[in-house]
């Protein structure tokens, strides 16, 4: 029992780092899922969907164009999701409406290219990028992100 407690006590700090990285990956996966849902729904319904990001409130959510205004979806897909407190978020090339950045998905499946970078408290990053109007948003590694940024300039 003493050996087991010692091993668990020594492995605790490394498990903390593992769970922090999982939280970053889970947040990225949730963002990608919402964007894929918005894109699919836009194509199926022939409506305009938006993935919204408020970097001040640290939230993100989906809306849909209804007549002349973007409205709540009225489902769990449209609820606000929170970015963890100790994470930073950077947005590039997304459109802006007031203080909210957004990626817009239209019925043809096209969208505006852009990127979102999430950074964890230990400097680990996750890059979510759409390189062209016909590609999906995807997670890329730091080297691909450097190449993407160089290609933009």
C-alpha positions, 0 to 999 in steps of 0.5 A, spaced: 500 500 500 505 504 501 509 503 494 502 504 491 501 511 494 508 513 493 507 511 485 501 515 485 504 521 489 510 521 484 505 521 478 500 526 480 504 532 477 505 529 470 497 527 470 496 534 471 499 536 465 496 531 461 489 533 463 491 540 462 493 538 455 486 534 454 482 540 456 485 544 450 484 539 445 477 538 448 476 545 447 479 545 440 474 539 438 468 542 440 470 548 436 471 544 430 464 540 431 460 547 432 463 549 425 462 543 422 455 543 424 454 550 422 457 548 415 453 542 414 446 545 416 448 551 412 448 547 406 442 542 408 438 548 409 441 553 404 441 558 410 447 562 413 450 560 419 455 564 423 460 561 428 461 567 433 467 568 438 467 574 443 474 574 446 472 579 451 467 574 454 471 568 452 465 565 449 463 562 442 456 560 440 452 559 433 447 563 430 443 562 424 440 568 419 433 569 420 430 574 415 434 580 416 438 578 423 442 572 426 438 569 431 439 563 437 439 556 434 434 554 439 438 548 441 444 546 445 448 547 439 447 554 439 448 555 447 454 559 449 461 555 450 466 558 455 473 558 453 477 556 460 479 562 464 487 560 464 487 560 456 488 565 451 485 566 444 487 569 438 483 570 432 485 572 425 482 574 418 475 573 421 470 578 420 467 582 426 460 585 428 461 590 434 466 586 439 464 579 436 468 575 431 465 570 426 466 565 421 460 565 416 458 559 413 453 559 406 449 554 403 454 553 397 459 550 403 464 556 402 466 560 408 471 566 409 478 563 411 481 565 418 484 562 424 483 561 431 489 560 436 488 557 443 494 557 448 494 553 454 497 556 461 503 552 459 504 555 453 501 549 449 497 551 443 492 549 438 491 552 431 484 552 428 485 554 421 481 555 414 486 556 409 481 557 403 473 559 402 472 551 400 476 548 405 474 546 412 476 549 419 482 544 421 487 543 427 494 544 424 501 543 428 505 549 429 510 548 423 504 548 418 501 555 422 508 558 421 507 556 413 500 558 413 502 565 416 508 566 411 503 564 405 498 570 407 504 575 407 
